[in-house]
């Protein structure tokens, strides 16, 4: 059972997804098209919380998540906090809301796929806000 709250995942671990997580910004061409789709789905659900942006609060966190062959989110774990729980929660919720993802192509994996992403909340000098996913 997938827990939608906090930083959990499937009870009992990573839902059978093994191996080293692949960085979402991997330069390896075999991941480019699929990872671009993953990034776009997450970015469409990810916002900079007003409570943080209005007070000039930014940060960067690392999340590891696993996508089953079918595209379902199997687990999500915060690997490094931004130091601001609100920012962490919004980034993790974006990954959860973006699921299901497109099925994992055979050329990438015959099973599930562990992915590592960096989420950065940044206020730019001109007052613009930027959230950057890599």
ZARO-562935 format. One record per residue: z, x, y of N, C-alpha, C, O in turn; residue number from 1; chain. Coordinates in Angstrom, 1 decimal, always signed. Example, Ala and Ser with C-alpha at 12.3 -4.5 7.8 and 13.67 -1.06 7.14 Angstrom:
2
+--------+--------+--------+--------+--------+--------+--------+--------+--------+--------+--------+--------+-----+---+
|    n.z |    n.x |    n.y |   ca.z |   ca.x |   ca.y |    c.z |    c.x |    c.y |    o.z |    o.x |    o.y |   k | c |
+--------+--------+--------+--------+--------+--------+--------+--------+--------+--------+--------+--------+-----+---+
|   +7.8 |  +13.2 |   -5.7 |   +7.8 |  +12.3 |   -4.5 |   +7.8 |  +13.2 |   -3.3 |   +8.5 |  +14.2 |   -3.3 |   1 | A |
|   +7.1 |  +12.8 |   -2.2 |   +7.1 |  +13.7 |   -1.1 |   +7.9 |  +12.9 |   +0.0 |   +8.0 |  +13.4 |   +1.1 |   2 | A |
+--------+--------+--------+--------+--------+--------+--------+--------+--------+--------+--------+--------+-----+---+
This chain:
134
+--------+--------+--------+--------+--------+--------+--------+--------+--------+--------+--------+--------+-----+---+
|    n.z |    n.x |    n.y |   ca.z |   ca.x |   ca.y |    c.z |    c.x |    c.y |    o.z |    o.x |    o.y |   k | c |
+--------+--------+--------+--------+--------+--------+--------+--------+--------+--------+--------+--------+-----+---+
|   +0.0 |   +0.8 |   -1.2 |   +0.0 |   +0.0 |   +0.0 |   +0.0 |   +0.9 |   +1.2 |   +0.8 |   +1.8 |   +1.4 |   1 | A |
|   -0.9 |   +0.7 |   +2.1 |   -1.0 |   +1.5 |   +3.4 |   +0.0 |   +0.9 |   +4.4 |   +0.0 |   -0.3 |   +4.6 |   2 | A |
|   +0.7 |   +1.8 |   +5.0 |   +1.7 |   +1.4 |   +6.0 |   +1.0 |   +1.6 |   +7.4 |   +0.5 |   +2.7 |   +7.7 |   3 | A |
|   +1.0 |   +0.5 |   +8.1 |   +0.3 |   +0.6 |   +9.5 |   +1.2 |   +1.2 |  +10.5 |   +0.8 |   +1.5 |  +11.6 |   4 | A |
|   +2.5 |   +1.3 |  +10.3 |   +3.4 |   +1.8 |  +11.3 |   +3.4 |   +3.3 |  +11.4 |   +2.4 |   +3.9 |  +11.0 |   5 | A |
|   +4.4 |   +3.9 |  +12.0 |   +4.6 |   +5.3 |  +12.1 |   +3.6 |   +6.3 |  +11.6 |   +2.4 |   +6.1 |  +11.7 |   6 | A |
|   +4.0 |   +7.4 |  +11.1 |   +3.1 |   +8.5 |  +10.7 |   +2.9 |   +8.6 |   +9.2 |   +2.6 |   +9.6 |   +8.7 |   7 | A |
|   +3.1 |   +7.5 |   +8.5 |   +3.0 |   +7.5 |   +7.0 |   +1.6 |   +7.5 |   +6.5 |   +0.7 |   +7.9 |   +7.2 |   8 | A |
|   +1.5 |   +7.1 |   +5.3 |   +0.2 |   +7.0 |   +4.7 |   +0.5 |   +6.1 |   +3.4 |   +1.3 |   +5.3 |   +3.4 |   9 | A |
|   -0.2 |   +6.4 |   +2.4 |   +0.0 |   +5.7 |   +1.2 |   +1.3 |   +6.2 |   +0.6 |   +1.7 |   +7.3 |   +0.7 |  10 | A |
|   +2.0 |   +5.2 |   +0.0 |   +3.2 |   +5.6 |   -0.7 |   +2.8 |   +6.6 |   -1.9 |   +1.9 |   +6.3 |   -2.6 |  11 | A |
|   +3.5 |   +7.6 |   -2.0 |   +3.2 |   +8.6 |   -3.1 |   +2.2 |   +9.6 |   -2.6 |   +1.7 |  +10.4 |   -3.5 |  12 | A |
|   +1.9 |   +9.8 |   -1.3 |   +1.1 |  +10.9 |   -0.9 |   -0.2 |  +10.6 |   -0.3 |   -0.4 |   +9.7 |   +0.5 |  13 | A |
|   -1.2 |  +11.4 |   -0.8 |   -2.5 |  +11.5 |   -0.1 |   -3.6 |  +10.6 |   -0.8 |   -4.8 |  +10.8 |   -0.6 |  14 | A |
|   -3.2 |   +9.7 |   -1.6 |   -4.1 |   +8.7 |   -2.2 |   -5.2 |   +9.4 |   -3.1 |   -6.3 |   +8.9 |   -3.2 |  15 | A |
|   -4.8 |  +10.5 |   -3.7 |   -5.7 |  +11.2 |   -4.6 |   -6.7 |  +12.1 |   -3.9 |   -7.5 |  +12.8 |   -4.6 |  16 | A |
|   -6.6 |  +12.3 |   -2.6 |   -7.5 |  +13.2 |   -1.9 |   -6.9 |  +14.6 |   -1.9 |   -5.8 |  +14.7 |   -1.3 |  17 | A |
|   -7.6 |  +15.5 |   -2.4 |   -7.1 |  +16.9 |   -2.5 |   -7.9 |  +17.8 |   -1.7 |   -9.0 |  +17.5 |   -1.3 |  18 | A |
|   -7.4 |  +19.0 |   -1.6 |   -8.1 |  +20.1 |   -0.9 |   -7.7 |  +20.3 |   +0.5 |   -6.9 |  +19.6 |   +1.1 |  19 | A |
|   -8.3 |  +21.4 |   +1.1 |   -8.0 |  +21.8 |   +2.4 |   -8.7 |  +20.8 |   +3.4 |   -9.9 |  +20.5 |   +3.2 |  20 | A |
|   -8.0 |  +20.4 |   +4.4 |   -8.7 |  +19.5 |   +5.4 |   -9.8 |  +20.3 |   +6.2 |   -9.6 |  +21.4 |   +6.5 |  21 | A |
|  -10.9 |  +19.6 |   +6.4 |  -12.0 |  +20.1 |   +7.1 |  -11.9 |  +19.7 |   +8.6 |  -11.7 |  +18.6 |   +8.9 |  22 | A |
|  -12.0 |  +20.7 |   +9.5 |  -11.9 |  +20.4 |  +10.9 |  -13.0 |  +19.4 |  +11.4 |  -14.1 |  +19.6 |  +11.0 |  23 | A |
|  -12.6 |  +18.5 |  +12.2 |  -13.5 |  +17.5 |  +12.6 |  -14.6 |  +18.1 |  +13.5 |  -15.7 |  +17.5 |  +13.6 |  24 | A |
|  -14.4 |  +19.3 |  +14.1 |  -15.4 |  +20.0 |  +14.8 |  -16.0 |  +21.1 |  +14.0 |  -16.5 |  +22.1 |  +14.6 |  25 | A |
|  -16.0 |  +21.0 |  +12.7 |  -16.6 |  +22.0 |  +11.9 |  -18.1 |  +22.4 |  +12.3 |  -18.9 |  +21.4 |  +12.5 |  26 | A |
|  -18.4 |  +23.6 |  +12.4 |  -19.8 |  +24.0 |  +12.7 |  -20.8 |  +23.9 |  +11.5 |  -22.0 |  +24.0 |  +11.7 |  27 | A |
|  -20.3 |  +23.6 |  +10.4 |  -21.1 |  +23.5 |   +9.2 |  -22.1 |  +22.3 |   +9.3 |  -21.6 |  +21.2 |   +9.5 |  28 | A |
|  -23.4 |  +22.6 |   +9.3 |  -24.4 |  +21.5 |   +9.5 |  -24.2 |  +20.3 |   +8.5 |  -24.6 |  +19.2 |   +8.8 |  29 | A |
|  -23.7 |  +20.6 |   +7.3 |  -23.7 |  +19.5 |   +6.3 |  -22.7 |  +18.4 |   +6.8 |  -22.8 |  +17.2 |   +6.3 |  30 | A |
|  -21.8 |  +18.7 |   +7.7 |  -20.8 |  +17.7 |   +8.1 |  -21.2 |  +17.0 |   +9.4 |  -20.6 |  +16.0 |   +9.8 |  31 | A |
|  -22.1 |  +17.6 |  +10.2 |  -22.4 |  +17.1 |  +11.5 |  -22.7 |  +15.6 |  +11.7 |  -22.0 |  +15.0 |  +12.5 |  32 | A |
|  -23.6 |  +15.1 |  +10.9 |  -23.9 |  +13.7 |  +11.1 |  -22.8 |  +12.7 |  +10.8 |  -22.4 |  +11.8 |  +11.5 |  33 | A |
|  -22.1 |  +13.0 |   +9.6 |  -21.0 |  +12.2 |   +9.2 |  -19.9 |  +12.3 |  +10.2 |  -19.3 |  +11.3 |  +10.6 |  34 | A |
|  -19.5 |  +13.5 |  +10.6 |  -18.4 |  +13.7 |  +11.5 |  -18.6 |  +13.1 |  +12.8 |  -17.7 |  +12.6 |  +13.5 |  35 | A |
|  -19.9 |  +13.1 |  +13.3 |  -20.2 |  +12.5 |  +14.6 |  -19.9 |  +11.0 |  +14.5 |  -19.4 |  +10.4 |  +15.4 |  36 | A |
|  -20.2 |  +10.4 |  +13.3 |  -19.9 |   +8.9 |  +13.1 |  -18.4 |   +8.7 |  +13.1 |  -18.0 |   +7.7 |  +13.7 |  37 | A |
|  -17.7 |   +9.6 |  +12.5 |  -16.2 |   +9.4 |  +12.4 |  -15.7 |   +9.5 |  +13.8 |  -14.9 |   +8.7 |  +14.2 |  38 | A |
|  -16.1 |  +10.6 |  +14.6 |  -15.6 |  +10.8 |  +15.9 |  -15.9 |   +9.5 |  +16.8 |  -15.0 |   +9.1 |  +17.6 |  39 | A |
|  -17.1 |   +9.0 |  +16.8 |  -17.5 |   +7.9 |  +17.6 |  -16.6 |   +6.6 |  +17.3 |  -16.2 |   +5.9 |  +18.2 |  40 | A |
|  -16.4 |   +6.4 |  +16.0 |  -15.6 |   +5.2 |  +15.6 |  -14.2 |   +5.4 |  +16.1 |  -13.6 |   +4.4 |  +16.7 |  41 | A |
|  -13.6 |   +6.6 |  +16.0 |  -12.2 |   +6.8 |  +16.5 |  -12.2 |   +6.7 |  +18.0 |  -11.3 |   +6.0 |  +18.6 |  42 | A |
|  -13.1 |   +7.3 |  +18.7 |  -13.2 |   +7.3 |  +20.2 |  -13.3 |   +5.9 |  +20.7 |  -12.8 |   +5.6 |  +21.8 |  43 | A |
|  -14.0 |   +5.0 |  +20.0 |  -14.1 |   +3.6 |  +20.4 |  -12.8 |   +2.9 |  +20.4 |  -12.7 |   +1.8 |  +21.0 |  44 | A |
|  -11.8 |   +3.4 |  +19.7 |  -10.5 |   +2.7 |  +19.5 |   -9.4 |   +3.4 |  +20.2 |   -8.3 |   +2.9 |  +20.3 |  45 | A |
|   -9.7 |   +4.6 |  +20.8 |   -8.7 |   +5.5 |  +21.3 |   -8.7 |   +5.4 |  +22.8 |   -9.7 |   +5.6 |  +23.5 |  46 | A |
|   -7.5 |   +5.1 |  +23.4 |   -7.4 |   +5.0 |  +24.9 |   -6.2 |   +5.9 |  +25.3 |   -5.3 |   +6.3 |  +24.5 |  47 | A |
|   -6.3 |   +6.2 |  +26.6 |   -5.2 |   +7.0 |  +27.2 |   -4.2 |   +6.0 |  +27.7 |   -4.5 |   +5.2 |  +28.6 |  48 | A |
|   -3.0 |   +6.0 |  +27.2 |   -2.1 |   +4.9 |  +27.6 |   -1.7 |   +5.0 |  +29.1 |   -1.4 |   +6.1 |  +29.6 |  49 | A |
|   -1.8 |   +3.9 |  +29.8 |   -1.6 |   +3.8 |  +31.2 |   -0.2 |   +4.4 |  +31.5 |   +0.0 |   +5.1 |  +32.5 |  50 | A |
|   +0.8 |   +4.1 |  +30.7 |   +2.2 |   +4.6 |  +30.9 |   +2.2 |   +6.1 |  +31.0 |   +3.1 |   +6.6 |  +31.8 |  51 | A |
|   +1.4 |   +6.8 |  +30.3 |   +1.3 |   +8.2 |  +30.4 |   +0.4 |   +8.7 |  +31.5 |   +0.8 |   +9.6 |  +32.3 |  52 | A |
|   -0.8 |   +8.2 |  +31.6 |   -1.8 |   +8.7 |  +32.6 |   -1.3 |   +8.4 |  +34.0 |   -1.5 |   +9.3 |  +34.9 |  53 | A |
|   -0.6 |   +7.3 |  +34.3 |   -0.1 |   +7.0 |  +35.6 |   +1.0 |   +8.0 |  +36.0 |   +1.3 |   +8.1 |  +37.2 |  54 | A |
|   +1.7 |   +8.6 |  +35.1 |   +2.7 |   +9.5 |  +35.4 |   +2.3 |  +11.0 |  +35.2 |   +3.2 |  +11.9 |  +35.3 |  55 | A |
|   +1.0 |  +11.2 |  +35.0 |   +0.5 |  +12.6 |  +34.9 |   +0.9 |  +13.3 |  +33.6 |   +1.0 |  +14.5 |  +33.5 |  56 | A |
|   +1.1 |  +12.5 |  +32.5 |   +1.6 |  +13.1 |  +31.3 |   +0.4 |  +13.3 |  +30.4 |   -0.4 |  +12.4 |  +30.1 |  57 | A |
|   +0.2 |  +14.5 |  +29.9 |   -0.9 |  +14.8 |  +29.0 |   -0.3 |  +15.5 |  +27.7 |   +0.9 |  +15.7 |  +27.6 |  58 | A |
|   -1.2 |  +15.9 |  +26.8 |   -0.7 |  +16.6 |  +25.6 |   -1.8 |  +16.7 |  +24.6 |   -2.9 |  +16.1 |  +24.7 |  59 | A |
|   -1.5 |  +17.5 |  +23.6 |   -2.5 |  +17.7 |  +22.5 |   -1.7 |  +17.6 |  +21.2 |   -0.6 |  +18.1 |  +21.0 |  60 | A |
|   -2.3 |  +16.9 |  +20.2 |   -1.7 |  +16.8 |  +18.9 |   -2.8 |  +17.0 |  +17.8 |   -4.0 |  +16.9 |  +18.1 |  61 | A |
|   -2.3 |  +17.2 |  +16.6 |   -3.1 |  +17.4 |  +15.5 |   -2.8 |  +16.4 |  +14.4 |   -1.6 |  +16.1 |  +14.1 |  62 | A |
|   -3.8 |  +15.8 |  +13.9 |   -3.7 |  +14.7 |  +12.9 |   -4.5 |  +15.1 |  +11.7 |   -5.7 |  +15.6 |  +11.8 |  63 | A |
|   -4.0 |  +14.9 |  +10.5 |   -4.8 |  +15.1 |   +9.3 |   -4.9 |  +13.7 |   +8.6 |   -3.9 |  +12.9 |   +8.5 |  64 | A |
|   -6.1 |  +13.3 |   +8.2 |   -6.3 |  +12.0 |   +7.6 |   -7.3 |  +12.2 |   +6.5 |   -8.1 |  +13.1 |   +6.4 |  65 | A |
|   -7.2 |  +11.2 |   +5.5 |   -8.1 |  +11.3 |   +4.4 |   -8.9 |  +10.0 |   +4.3 |   -8.4 |   +8.9 |   +4.5 |  66 | A |
|  -10.2 |  +10.2 |   +4.0 |  -11.1 |   +9.1 |   +3.9 |  -11.6 |   +9.0 |   +2.4 |  -12.1 |  +10.0 |   +1.9 |  67 | A |
|  -11.4 |   +7.9 |   +1.8 |  -11.8 |   +7.7 |   +0.4 |  -13.3 |   +7.6 |   +0.3 |  -14.0 |   +7.4 |   +1.4 |  68 | A |
|  -13.9 |   +7.8 |   -0.8 |  -15.3 |   +7.8 |   -1.0 |  -15.9 |   +6.5 |   -0.4 |  -17.0 |   +6.5 |   +0.2 |  69 | A |
|  -15.2 |   +5.4 |   -0.5 |  -15.6 |   +4.1 |   +0.0 |  -15.6 |   +4.0 |   +1.5 |  -16.2 |   +3.1 |   +2.1 |  70 | A |
|  -14.9 |   +4.9 |   +2.2 |  -14.7 |   +4.9 |   +3.6 |  -13.4 |   +4.4 |   +4.1 |  -13.1 |   +4.5 |   +5.3 |  71 | A |
|  -12.6 |   +3.9 |   +3.2 |  -11.2 |   +3.5 |   +3.5 |  -10.3 |   +4.6 |   +3.9 |  -10.4 |   +5.7 |   +3.3 |  72 | A |
|   -9.4 |   +4.4 |   +4.8 |   -8.4 |   +5.4 |   +5.2 |   -7.4 |   +5.5 |   +4.1 |   -6.8 |   +4.4 |   +3.8 |  73 | A |
|   -7.2 |   +6.6 |   +3.5 |   -6.2 |   +6.8 |   +2.4 |   -4.9 |   +7.3 |   +2.9 |   -3.8 |   +6.9 |   +2.3 |  74 | A |
|   -4.9 |   +8.2 |   +3.9 |   -3.6 |   +8.6 |   +4.4 |   -3.8 |   +9.1 |   +5.8 |   -4.9 |   +9.5 |   +6.2 |  75 | A |
|   -2.7 |   +9.2 |   +6.6 |   -2.8 |   +9.8 |   +7.9 |   -1.4 |  +10.4 |   +8.1 |   -0.4 |   +9.9 |   +7.9 |  76 | A |
|   -1.5 |  +11.7 |   +8.7 |   -0.2 |  +12.4 |   +8.9 |   -0.4 |  +13.2 |  +10.2 |   -1.4 |  +13.8 |  +10.5 |  77 | A |
|   +0.7 |  +13.1 |  +11.0 |   +0.7 |  +13.9 |  +12.2 |   +1.1 |  +15.4 |  +11.8 |   +2.2 |  +15.6 |  +11.2 |  78 | A |
|   +0.3 |  +16.3 |  +12.1 |   +0.5 |  +17.7 |  +11.7 |   +1.2 |  +18.5 |  +12.9 |   +2.0 |  +19.4 |  +12.6 |  79 | A |
|   +0.9 |  +18.1 |  +14.1 |   +1.5 |  +18.8 |  +15.3 |   +1.6 |  +17.7 |  +16.4 |   +0.6 |  +17.1 |  +16.8 |  80 | A |
|   +2.8 |  +17.5 |  +16.9 |   +3.0 |  +16.5 |  +17.9 |   +2.6 |  +17.0 |  +19.3 |   +2.6 |  +18.2 |  +19.5 |  81 | A |
|   +2.3 |  +16.1 |  +20.1 |   +2.0 |  +16.4 |  +21.5 |   +3.3 |  +16.6 |  +22.3 |   +3.3 |  +17.1 |  +23.4 |  82 | A |
|   +4.4 |  +16.2 |  +21.7 |   +5.7 |  +16.2 |  +22.3 |   +6.0 |  +14.9 |  +23.0 |   +7.1 |  +14.7 |  +23.6 |  83 | A |
|   +5.0 |  +14.0 |  +23.0 |   +5.1 |  +12.7 |  +23.7 |   +4.8 |  +11.6 |  +22.6 |   +3.6 |  +11.5 |  +22.2 |  84 | A |
|   +5.8 |  +10.9 |  +22.2 |   +5.6 |  +10.0 |  +21.1 |   +4.6 |   +8.9 |  +21.4 |   +3.8 |   +8.5 |  +20.5 |  85 | A |
|   +4.5 |   +8.5 |  +22.6 |   +3.5 |   +7.5 |  +23.0 |   +2.1 |   +8.0 |  +22.8 |   +1.3 |   +7.2 |  +22.2 |  86 | A |
|   +1.8 |   +9.2 |  +23.2 |   +0.5 |   +9.8 |  +23.0 |   +0.2 |   +9.9 |  +21.5 |   -0.9 |   +9.6 |  +21.1 |  87 | A |
|   +1.1 |  +10.4 |  +20.8 |   +0.9 |  +10.5 |  +19.3 |   +0.6 |   +9.2 |  +18.7 |   -0.3 |   +9.1 |  +17.9 |  88 | A |
|   +1.4 |   +8.2 |  +19.0 |   +1.2 |   +6.8 |  +18.5 |   -0.2 |   +6.3 |  +18.8 |   -0.8 |   +5.7 |  +17.9 |  89 | A |
|   -0.7 |   +6.4 |  +20.0 |   -2.0 |   +5.9 |  +20.4 |   -3.1 |   +6.6 |  +19.6 |   -4.1 |   +6.0 |  +19.2 |  90 | A |
|   -3.0 |   +7.9 |  +19.4 |   -4.0 |   +8.6 |  +18.7 |   -4.0 |   +8.2 |  +17.2 |   -5.1 |   +8.0 |  +16.6 |  91 | A |
|   -2.8 |   +8.1 |  +16.6 |   -2.8 |   +7.7 |  +15.2 |   -3.2 |   +6.3 |  +15.0 |   -3.9 |   +6.0 |  +14.0 |  92 | A |
|   -2.9 |   +5.4 |  +15.9 |   -3.4 |   +4.0 |  +15.8 |   -4.9 |   +4.0 |  +15.9 |   -5.5 |   +3.1 |  +15.3 |  93 | A |
|   -5.5 |   +4.8 |  +16.8 |   -6.9 |   +4.8 |  +16.9 |   -7.6 |   +5.1 |  +15.6 |   -8.6 |   +4.5 |  +15.2 |  94 | A |
|   -7.1 |   +6.1 |  +14.8 |   -7.6 |   +6.4 |  +13.5 |   -7.5 |   +5.2 |  +12.6 |   -8.4 |   +4.9 |  +11.8 |  95 | A |
|   -6.3 |   +4.6 |  +12.6 |   -6.1 |   +3.4 |  +11.7 |   -7.0 |   +2.3 |  +12.1 |   -7.6 |   +1.7 |  +11.2 |  96 | A |
|   -7.2 |   +2.0 |  +13.3 |   -8.1 |   +0.9 |  +13.8 |   -9.6 |   +1.2 |  +13.5 |  -10.4 |   +0.3 |  +13.4 |  97 | A |
|   -9.9 |   +2.5 |  +13.5 |  -11.3 |   +2.9 |  +13.2 |  -11.7 |   +2.7 |  +11.8 |  -12.9 |   +2.6 |  +11.5 |  98 | A |
|  -10.8 |   +2.5 |  +10.9 |  -11.1 |   +2.4 |   +9.5 |  -11.4 |   +0.9 |   +9.2 |  -10.9 |   +0.0 |   +9.9 |  99 | A |
|  -12.4 |   +0.6 |   +8.3 |  -13.0 |   +1.6 |   +7.4 |  -14.1 |   +2.4 |   +8.1 |  -14.8 |   +1.9 |   +9.0 | 100 | A |
|  -14.2 |   +3.6 |   +7.6 |  -15.3 |   +4.5 |   +8.1 |  -16.5 |   +4.3 |   +7.2 |  -16.4 |   +3.7 |   +6.1 | 101 | A |
|  -17.7 |   +4.9 |   +7.5 |  -18.8 |   +4.9 |   +6.6 |  -18.4 |   +5.6 |   +5.3 |  -17.6 |   +6.5 |   +5.3 | 102 | A |
|  -19.0 |   +5.1 |   +4.2 |  -18.7 |   +5.8 |   +2.9 |  -19.1 |   +7.3 |   +3.0 |  -20.0 |   +7.7 |   +3.7 | 103 | A |
|  -18.3 |   +8.1 |   +2.3 |  -18.5 |   +9.6 |   +2.3 |  -19.8 |   +9.9 |   +1.6 |  -19.9 |   +9.5 |   +0.4 | 104 | A |
|  -20.7 |  +10.6 |   +2.2 |  -22.0 |  +10.9 |   +1.5 |  -21.8 |  +11.9 |   +0.3 |  -20.9 |  +12.8 |   +0.4 | 105 | A |
|  -22.6 |  +11.7 |   -0.7 |  -22.5 |  +12.6 |   -1.9 |  -22.7 |  +14.1 |   -1.5 |  -22.0 |  +15.0 |   -2.1 | 106 | A |
|  -23.5 |  +14.3 |   -0.5 |  -23.8 |  +15.7 |   -0.1 |  -22.5 |  +16.4 |   +0.5 |  -22.5 |  +17.6 |   +0.5 | 107 | A |
|  -21.6 |  +15.6 |   +0.9 |  -20.3 |  +16.2 |   +1.5 |  -19.3 |  +16.3 |   +0.4 |  -18.6 |  +17.3 |   +0.3 | 108 | A |
|  -19.1 |  +15.2 |   -0.3 |  -18.0 |  +15.1 |   -1.3 |  -18.3 |  +14.1 |   -2.4 |  -18.9 |  +13.0 |   -2.0 | 109 | A |
|  -18.0 |  +14.3 |   -3.6 |  -18.1 |  +13.4 |   -4.7 |  -16.9 |  +12.4 |   -4.7 |  -17.0 |  +11.4 |   -5.4 | 110 | A |
|  -15.9 |  +12.7 |   -3.9 |  -14.7 |  +11.9 |   -3.8 |  -14.3 |  +11.7 |   -2.4 |  -15.2 |  +11.5 |   -1.5 | 111 | A |
|  -13.0 |  +11.7 |   -2.2 |  -12.5 |  +11.5 |   -0.8 |  -12.6 |  +12.8 |   +0.0 |  -13.0 |  +13.9 |   -0.5 | 112 | A |
|  -12.3 |  +12.7 |   +1.3 |  -12.5 |  +13.8 |   +2.2 |  -11.3 |  +13.9 |   +3.1 |  -11.0 |  +13.0 |   +3.9 | 113 | A |
|  -10.5 |  +15.1 |   +3.1 |   -9.5 |  +15.3 |   +4.0 |  -10.0 |  +15.9 |   +5.3 |  -10.8 |  +16.8 |   +5.3 | 114 | A |
|   -9.6 |  +15.4 |   +6.5 |  -10.1 |  +15.8 |   +7.8 |   -9.0 |  +16.1 |   +8.7 |   -7.9 |  +15.5 |   +8.7 | 115 | A |
|   -9.2 |  +17.2 |   +9.5 |   -8.2 |  +17.6 |  +10.5 |   -8.8 |  +17.4 |  +11.9 |   -9.9 |  +17.9 |  +12.1 | 116 | A |
|   -8.1 |  +16.7 |  +12.7 |   -8.6 |  +16.4 |  +14.1 |   -7.6 |  +16.8 |  +15.1 |   -6.4 |  +16.7 |  +15.0 | 117 | A |
|   -8.1 |  +17.3 |  +16.3 |   -7.3 |  +17.6 |  +17.4 |   -7.6 |  +16.6 |  +18.5 |   -8.7 |  +16.3 |  +18.9 | 118 | A |
|   -6.5 |  +15.9 |  +19.0 |   -6.6 |  +14.9 |  +20.0 |   -6.0 |  +15.4 |  +21.3 |   -4.8 |  +15.8 |  +21.3 | 119 | A |
|   -6.7 |  +15.5 |  +22.4 |   -6.2 |  +16.0 |  +23.6 |   -6.3 |  +14.9 |  +24.7 |   -7.3 |  +14.4 |  +25.0 | 120 | A |
|   -5.2 |  +14.7 |  +25.3 |   -5.1 |  +13.9 |  +26.5 |   -4.9 |  +14.8 |  +27.7 |   -4.1 |  +15.7 |  +27.8 | 121 | A |
|   -5.8 |  +14.6 |  +28.7 |   -5.9 |  +15.6 |  +29.8 |   -6.2 |  +14.8 |  +31.1 |   -7.1 |  +14.0 |  +31.2 | 122 | A |
|   -5.4 |  +15.2 |  +32.1 |   -5.7 |  +14.7 |  +33.5 |   -6.5 |  +15.7 |  +34.2 |   -6.1 |  +16.9 |  +34.3 | 123 | A |
|   -7.6 |  +15.4 |  +34.8 |   -8.4 |  +16.3 |  +35.5 |   -8.0 |  +16.3 |  +37.0 |   -7.5 |  +15.3 |  +37.5 | 124 | A |
|   -8.3 |  +17.3 |  +37.7 |   -7.9 |  +17.5 |  +39.1 |   -8.4 |  +16.4 |  +40.0 |   -7.7 |  +16.1 |  +41.0 | 125 | A |
|   -9.5 |  +15.8 |  +39.7 |  -10.0 |  +14.7 |  +40.6 |   -9.4 |  +13.3 |  +40.3 |   -9.8 |  +12.3 |  +40.8 | 126 | A |
|   -8.3 |  +13.3 |  +39.5 |   -7.7 |  +12.1 |  +39.2 |   -8.3 |  +11.4 |  +37.9 |   -7.8 |  +10.3 |  +37.5 | 127 | A |
|   -9.3 |  +11.9 |  +37.4 |   -9.9 |  +11.4 |  +36.2 |   -9.1 |  +11.7 |  +35.0 |   -8.5 |  +12.7 |  +34.9 | 128 | A |
|   -9.1 |  +10.8 |  +34.0 |   -8.5 |  +11.0 |  +32.8 |   -9.5 |  +11.3 |  +31.7 |  -10.6 |  +10.8 |  +31.8 | 129 | A |
|   -9.1 |  +12.1 |  +30.8 |  -10.0 |  +12.5 |  +29.7 |   -9.2 |  +12.6 |  +28.4 |   -8.2 |  +13.3 |  +28.3 | 130 | A |
|   -9.7 |  +12.0 |  +27.4 |   -9.2 |  +12.2 |  +26.1 |  -10.3 |  +12.8 |  +25.2 |  -11.4 |  +12.2 |  +25.1 | 131 | A |
|  -10.0 |  +13.9 |  +24.6 |  -11.0 |  +14.7 |  +23.9 |  -10.7 |  +14.9 |  +22.5 |   -9.5 |  +15.3 |  +22.1 | 132 | A |
|  -11.6 |  +14.6 |  +21.6 |  -11.4 |  +14.6 |  +20.2 |  -12.3 |  +15.7 |  +19.6 |  -13.5 |  +15.7 |  +19.8 | 133 | A |
|  -11.6 |  +16.6 |  +18.8 |  -12.4 |  +17.6 |  +18.1 |  -11.8 |  +17.9 |  +16.8 |  -12.3 |  +18.8 |  +16.0 | 134 | A |
+--------+--------+--------+--------+--------+--------+--------+--------+--------+--------+--------+--------+-----+---+
